[in-house]
Amino acid sequence: QVQLVESGGGLVQPGGSLRLSCAASGSIFSILAMGWYRQAPGKQRQWVATIMPTGGSTNYADSVKGRFIISRDNAKNTMYLQMNTLKPEGTAVYYCKSVTTTRSSWGQGTQVTVSS
C-alpha cells in the first residue's frame, strides 16, 4: 500500500505562484502513475495533471496547461506541482493520487486559496 502526504498549500494573490509537494511512502516500487487533482467548494474533484514515475512523461488539463508544471524526484519519493499565474478559480483542496496495479491511494489534501 502507498501512503501520500501533501504539503505547500496556502493563501496566494491572483497571479502569484505556489509549489505543492506530495511525499510517498510504502510500496513505492508498485506505483504506475501519480497525479494531482483538485476539488473546489461545491464542485466535483477534477483531474489536474499526471506524471509517470518511470520516464517522466506528463499530461495536463487544458485549464492549467502552460501555467502548472508537474515533476517528481524519485530519490526523495516526492512529486511536485509548481503552480504559476494562479487564478481565483484555482481555489480548491489539492490532492495527490497514486495508481498501482491493484489500487489507488489518495493523500489528505492541502488547501490552496487564491485571493487578494
N, C-alpha and C positions, 0 to 999 in steps of 0.2 A: 504494500500500500504506500501511496505517496502523500506526504503532508506538505501543505503550502502555506506560507505566511507572507502577506503583503505589507508593504510599508511605503511611506513617502507622500501620502496624501496631505491635503491641507487647503488653505484658502489662498487663492491667487487672483490677481486682477485680469480682466479681459486683455488678451494679447500677450500675457505672460507665459512662463514655462514652468514645468514641474516634471520630476522624474520619479516614477514608481518602481519599486523593486518587489520581486517575488522569490523568496528563498524556498528551495525544495529540499526535502529530506525523505528518508525511507528508501523505497525501491526505485531509485532514480534511474537505474540501468534499464528499466522496463518502459520508460516514457517514450512514446512515439511522436507526440506533438505537444506544444504548450501554447497557450493563448491568453489574451486579455478580453474581458467582457465588461460592460458597464450597465448599470440599472439606475435610471433617473426616477425621481419620485412619481409614483402613479403609473409608471410605464413598465413594459416587459424588459427583461435583460436582453441586451443586444451584443452581438459579436463586434469586437474592435480590431483585433489583429491576431495572427498566428505565426509561430516560428517552429521550424523543425530543429530539434537539438543536434541532429546529425546533418551536416551540410549547410544548415543555417538559412534555408530558403524561407521567405516571408510572404505574407499576404495581408492586405489591409481593407477595411471597409471604406467605401467611397467617401464617407463623411469625414475621415481622418487622413486620407491619403495625401501625402505631401507635407503634413504637419506633425504626425506622430511617427516615431521610429521604435520598432521592437528589436530587442537584441538579447543575447544571452552570454553568460560567462560560465562555461562548463566546469572550469576549475573551481569556481565558487558555488556551483549548483544554483545559480541565480539568473533570473530573467528580468529584463527591464522594459519599461515603456517611457521613452522620452516624449513628452507632450509639449509642443510648441504652438504659439499663436492660439492659445486657448480661448474658447468662446463660452458665453454663459450657458449655452445648451450642452456644454461638456460637464456641467454639474451632475454628479452621479456617484454612486458607490462603484468602485472599480474592483473587479475580481480577477484573479488568475485561475487558470484551469489547466490540468494536465490530463492526457489521454494515454492509456496503455491498452494492451490487447484485451484486458478483462474489465477495466472500469475507468471512470473519470473521477477526478478529485478536484475540489474547489477550495480556495482559501476563504478567509472570513471576510475579506473586503476591506477597502480603505476609501474613506470619503474624500472626494475632490469637489471643492466649491469654487466656481469661477464667478466673481462678483466684485464690483467696485465699491 
